[in-house]
Every structure is written in structure tokens, then in C-alpha cells.
């Protein structure tokens, strides 16, 4: 549901610009309510004296929903990324994340290295000296070097999305691999002929995923 307290909505109505794609006062109000709730939680950690013993991971499961309509506008925008929630384009899968890890992370630092949610499991286990279950298959990687300010060697990151989401940028069930600035989307059994289709983007230079290079770069 899209809703927020009316006084908060009114506050943002007076701030929005008709020239900005991010101008839903309702959605802005929802974000403020969420921010306020996070602040209450953070203050509580400080109050009971465990903030230095607490690892905080703040992330999202998908990009913003920019398909529904609130009044006459969409709830949000993922510009300049293409599309949004329920797609394999970066607008649906590339999300901000911040991590506060006392004794490990440094404040006011930024990394553009791609990670995935599957990385949190081995990272937290290793960081807490917890033993990994024997024979346990883990798709993620320990990303503590990134949190220290170092880098990881380039690695493929896979996203499997076997869902027929009914959104304007709908794709059939598909899989994506992101590797070294390139992104390949493979859609399964597409159309009447039920053939696989491929879309290849150099997301390092084409952040909007506007130019499909699948035919031009078969080597990739």
C-alpha cells in the first residue's frame, strides 16, 4: 500500500518540483516514516550501549516500483537506470546498500564494486568466526576486503528470475550474469518459436542499458 500521514504528505507537497521525476509526496512521506523508524532503532542501540557490538546491513530486495500510479504520477523513479522492480534491468536489481561494522568499516567511504545479497551469509559467518556447515553450498563470497576499502577480483554475479512479472518491461523467466562491467540477460523460451534470446549491455559505459550489443559482440 502507498500511504503516509497527511501532515507529512502536505509537507512534501510544498517541496516538490514539476520538473523532477521524483515528485510523489506520498512516497516521500513513506520514506520519511521509514527514516524516522530507523532512527528510533539506532538511538535504542546507542541507549543500551551495544552500538559498537552491532553490525548494521541496510539494503533493498529490488529497485523502486515505478509502474503503479499515485494520482497522476508514478511513486518513484530509478533514473538513469532502466526499468524497475520485477525486471532484470539495473533499475530492478541495482540497489544502494550501506554497512556499518564497528572496527571494520570506515565512515564516509564509497565503493562501486558489485556485491549480492548472497554475500552477507559467508561475510557475517566469517566475521564472527562462526563455522560454516560442512558440505554447505554457498553462492556468496566474503566481502570484508571491500568493507576495509580494498577490492575483490572480478567475479560473475548471477541473478535467476523464473517469474513472469506483468510489468511494462516484462521479460519471460530469465537469468543474468554481471561480470567486469558487462551484463548478459538470457530469456528462456521466448515468443512463439520458444527460442532463447540474449541482451548484452556494457553497463560500465551504458548505464541506461539502451544499446543491445548481443549481435555485435558474440565474443562476449
BELWO-V602736 format. One record per run of one state. SS is the DSSP state (alpha for helix, beta for strand, coil for the rest). FROM is the first residue (numbers start at 1). TO is the last residue. Records with the same first field share a line. If there is no record, write none. Layout:
SS = FROM-TO, FROM-TO
This chain:
coil = 1-5, 14-24, 48-50, 54-54, 59-68, 71-72, 75-89, 94-97, 102-118, 128-143, 148-156, 162-173, 180-181, 191-194, 202-220
alpha = 6-13, 25-47, 51-53, 90-93, 119-127, 144-147
beta = 55-58, 69-70, 73-74, 98-101, 157-161, 174-179, 182-190, 195-201
